[in-house]
Amino acid sequence: MILPLGSPTDSLYIGVSIISIGILIGLLAIKAHKSGNFNIRPDIKDNCSLVTSGIYAYVRHPMYLSVLVMMFGFVVIYPYYYEIVLFLVLVAVLVTKMLYEESLWVCHDSNYTAYQKKVKRLIPFLF
């Protein structure tokens, strides 16, 4: 998606702004994470603990949100069919990973169920 085959549209500045917001979300998520707690795979490390502060107080999966927002910025810049299809595939993959990761967290930490009730999954205050 970040190496598109076409020319950018007139929405370059809007797209770059959206990408910048995605980067900011990702940086906030990295900042809120405890050292050694971050894992690129959805598997849970044995010594990790649940993070509920910072951006994690508003959304349970800010890294996934970050990736989706950044890639949506590329769709805005390059609104071609293949970009839209790739974005939809990315959404499906990340939602699948989210559901898997949450099922692991429910088994790993008894506080996760209460956290699920309090904090939205991907879009603050909505979903």
Protein Blocks (a to p, Z undefined) as FASTA:
>chain_A
ZZcfbdcdfklmmmmmmmmmmmmmmmmmmmmpcghkacfbfbdcfkbccdfehjllmocb
lmlmmmmmmmmmmmmmmmcfklmmmmmmmmmmmmmmmmmmmmmmmmmpmklmmmmmmpcf
klghkZZ
